[in-house]
Amino acid sequence: MATDETKDSAADLESQKIAQFNLRYDLRQKNLQAEGNRPGPAVFKNLDGSIKKNTSFIKKLKTSICQDQLQSLIKELLSLKLEKYTSEVAGSIAEAKLKNSADVWAGVEICSLMHQRFAEFTPVLVSTLVKQLAPPGPPANGVTAEQKEKDDVARIAKQKNSLRLLGELYLVGIAVDPPNAKEGLINQILKDLIASDKELVNYPIVLVFVKFLYDYFKMTRTDGDGTELSLVTPQVKESIVKLMENYYNAVSNKLQNEHKRVRMMEKSNHEHLMTHGKLQEGKQERLEKASKVYEKILSCAQTMSETLNLPMVELPEEEGVTRISSIGISDGNKDREEKDMNSGPWEDEETRSFYEDLFDLKSWVPSILIDKEKNSEKESTDPSDEPTSPIVPEEPATPTDKETAPTEAEGESTKKKPAGNSALDALLSRLPMALNRDAIDQIAKEFAYLNSKGARKKLISTLLAVPRMRVDLLSHYSRLIATLNLIQPDIGTTIVDELEKEFHARQRKKDQVFIEEKLKNIRFIGELTKFGVTPMPKVFHCLHVLLEDFSHHNIDLTCALLETCGRYLYRRPESNVRTTNMLDVMMRKRGVQHLDPRQNLMIENAYYQCNPPDRSANVTKERTPIELYVRKLIYFDLSKKNVEKCLKQLRKLNWEDASIRALMTKIFFKIWKVKFSNLHLMAFMVSELSRYYSDFGLSVVDNALEEIRIGLEMNLFKHNQKRIAVVKFLGELYNYRMVDSNIIFENLYLILRFGHENGVPIPGTTNSFDACYDFFRVRLCCTLLDTCGQYFDRGASGKKLDQFLVYLQLYMHTKIPPPMDIEFMLSETCEQIRPSMPVYYTFEAAAEELNKIVMKQQGNAGVDQRQSQSGGVGNEPSSPVDDVEDEDYEDEADRHQIIQDESESGSDDDEDDDNDDGSEAGVVEEEEAVVVHVQGPEIDEEAEMEFEREYSKLMQESLESRKYEKKPTAFDVAIPIRSRQNNEEENVREGTVAFSLLTKRGTKQQIKTMSLPSDSALVISTKSKQEAEQEEKLQLKKLVLGYEERERQEHEQPQVRVVAGRGRGRGVHNKRVLWSNAPSYAERRS
């Protein structure tokens, strides 16, 4: 029984057929009544009768009859007289090329309009079409077979078009049967074509009639009054049906003959190939030509079988079928064919057991139940039998002891179960949960005691109504069907028939919807095939139908069928050859069609699922012992406990060797291959190794920055884990002082700005690099800030972080509402680094705050004197350079604090200060301590002396060149000193500033005091200069005092650098110090 959706689709097809029938019937009535209703001369009097327009319309009819041009043609036809051009119009319509059903119907409507207006039009048109459908005459002398074949192809193409148009005209009442004729018009034409075609060359013409016209010739419907309506007479209908059945028998015989012929040619070619090792070109060409004819006749037979509802002729598959390949019957690799046959159709023993080892119900269920059910079926006449109470076996007349014991036991057990429909409903409700072979076999056992005709109907309905998304149930349902099929074969037959009907119904509908239902249907057929329930011809017929229209959903269905049972069909000897043919056809169609990547991938998977290629074993990459050892250290052994040991081993490598350097660079470049929890250890090792091999550290940092940018450019989902690891590694590099804060903030802004126009994300704009629903960049920023953001808590870096967090909120408002995980991640990050950060709920609020910050920075960086006056010395904003100096000073202070903590905690290890003679660096290992003695760079004294001489010479030349320059006269007048008391006694008015004016008359100096307004330009300028000078002195004093403090601390403590002290926030590693006793550059210069 079909599912609800199948019933709906069948109902839709039936309604479409009825609508088309009604349309033709109504038009037929109009055409039959046109004899007395044609317009008179008065109607044509006012119409356009110009030769130009009439001939132009006739030309359009020959080339432009289609559904799109129908309305314009009808409008033009009604505006023209056309009384004198009816024969020309009929000829143009008969010569028109109608490509599809819509074009044919457009031609029928034009012919109906002409028929209803002009009585002379119809006889000319019908006679012209009948002449075109006349059987071909005998070939002329001297005509070659190739020329005859070409002529037949052209004639058949023309006659297919003419027969379809004439058949539609016959249905709508334009073309009628000749008076006093024994046969109808269409009957006689088809009989003439068939009678003169002994070789069935005209089968494409008959096939067109069967596909597009046969249903309407046979269809009848009942009117509201109970009157039976038909488009043709009963005699014509009976004659057409009989004629088509006879022709189908002839096509079936032709198909069998062609099948035998092709098989013989294949066998002959195979024997010739085995004997001579080479196949002649003529033999191969003849085989290909015969194969094409065979495939065409096979397609015709299948279509006629489907339309006429006649059984498809069965071909002897076991004797061989056509193999469509480049050399005929075999690909020349006999060993591979034998290997494929011997490997079996099952992947493993468990799969084989599931599909082949079925539970034998006959040995478990008493035979009396099976026999009784069969007898009841024969005696039953009620087609709507409902499930009754569980069958309790009656005592047979002469039962054996072996039969009696299990029968009584089973009878007692069944009495305890629910009776009637409730027992069956309870059993069927367990089907969706039966997901193993034991559960499904148990259901089969229990159903054997509930077996009745009504119970089987209900079971079939339940099995066919499996939900479209539960394809996992199909294999278990198929096992249940195969198990019950051993005692009740009608179950499997009914289910296969219903599935096949549903398949053909969907194929005829050709809609591109309900793909899940189609896939469920075809997979069900495939699963039943592996249990031997679906006959082989039906499976290959379904596959052939799909390959015939290999597009859209049919591609998905073909791949699903091959993935389900393709291996089974390919590995069985009786179906191997035909399966190979189908696979070859599928791959050829794939090669000539333009399919999307998804469909190409599906086809490849299905093909190699059936016929997997020969593959060699995976070749393991050969690695040198040193490479294996390094990979073991980093990928397997590295941990917090043994990081020191791993670092020692890496330093012991020969770094002068280019291969070793390339190996280390490769491993540290592909940082995403290391465990995520060990990234901070990798950063620590990079920082330590870069102290001895600086170019190595630079290359690692450059590669990390480059990987971040490449990830933004490619933006591939499969690289997301890799990008997270690289960003995390960059943050760890900052923690270990491999990069400064400027690099971190540059990459944070790069992550958010990359790909946006002018580097500014705007809401509502589309960006191929950063979609509005993609929040992975936010995840990158949160990962980086979680790693190193806690150290941006003060100074310039703190201000930069505050600004970036505002920018991050602005960026978030350009996206759709974020998912829950992104929202939680962002809130956790902000809570960790800035718990009191203000939240901006709109894009405009965030943009306004960001603009304020930028304007404030621009104002601080300017040299506006009025803003400097209002700020004062104590409130002077820091410049970008000062920010960097402040940050360096704070980092240095943090570093000294870590060193002091290490010295206070105490380390009892003895320190060895001996230097290795003539060596750059020496390593002394003591339990867990590594002491390194580094000498400073040697100074070439001769080069230094040469530099001093050149410098002195340059300075002397400069002095001599300026010796004779005119010097400006200096103001060398001595400024008189006035007592403070006199200054205080001077009266100064409020709102003014006192200025002293120095004048000289002769040799006498005079001083006059002047009072100037405090808001005058001179007073403001003078005060600004004084304050700037005072501010510069204070800043210089601050730097000098700080420098002296650092010098004092360096002289008081030894120059110790702790390994863990290089990191920000990482714990101090005890017994791990570095000593540097080389004299400083200033000491060497002195």
Secondary structure, 3 states (H helix, E strand, C coil): CCCHHHHHHHHHHHHHHHHHHHHHHHHHHHHHCHHHCCCCHHHHHCCECCHHHHHHHHHHHHHCCCCCCHHHHHHHHHCECCHHHHHHHHHHHHHCCCCCHHHHHHHHHHHHHHHHHCCCHHHHHHHHHHHHCCCCCCCCCCCCHHHHHHHHHHHHHHHHHHHHHHHHHHHCCCCCCCCCCCCCHHHHHHHHHHHCCCCCCCHHHHHHHHHHCHHHHHCEEECCCCCEEECCCHHHHHHHHHHHHHHHHHHHHHHHHHHHHHHHHHHHHHHHHHHHCCCCHHHHHHHHHHHHHHHHHHHHHHHHHHHHCCCCCCCCHHHCCCCCCCCCCCCCCHHHHHHHHHHCCCCCHHHHHHHHCCCCHHHHCCHHHHHHHHHHHHHCCCCCCCCCCCCCCCCCCCCCHHHHHHHHHHHHHHHCCCCCHHHHHHHHHCHHHCCCHHHHHHHHHHHHHCCCHHHHHHHHHHHHCCCCCCHHHHHHHHHHHHHHCCCCHHHHHHHHHHHHHHHHHHHHHCCCCCHHHHHHHHHHHHHHHHCCCCCHHHHHHHHHHHHHCCCCHHHHHHHHHHHHHHHHHHHCHHHHHHHHHHHHHHHHHHHHCCCCHHHHHHHHHHHHHHCCCCCCCCCCCCCCHHHHHHHHHHHHHCCCCCHHHHHHHHHCCCCCCHHHHHHHHHHHHCHHHCCHHHHHHHHHHHHHHHCCCHHHHHHHHHHHHHHHHHHHHHCCHHHHHHHHHHHHHHHHHHHCCCCCHHHHHHHHHHHHHCCCHHHCCCCCCCCCCCCCCCCHHHHHHHHHHHHHHHHCCCHHHHHHHHHHHHHHHHHHCCCCCCCHHHHHHHHHHHHHHCCCCCCCCCHHHHHHHHHHHHHHHHHHHCCCHHHHHHHCCCCCCCCHHHHHHHHHHHHHHHHHHHHHHHHHHCCCCCCCCCCCCCCCEEEEEECCEEEEEECCCCCCHHHHHHHHHHHHHHHHHHHHHCCCCCCCCCCCCCCCCCCHHHHHHCCCCCCEEEEEEEEEECCEEEEEEEEEECCCHHHHHHHHHHHHHHHHHHHHHHHHHHHHHHHHHHHHCCCEEECHHHCCCCCCCCCCEEECCCCCHHHHHC
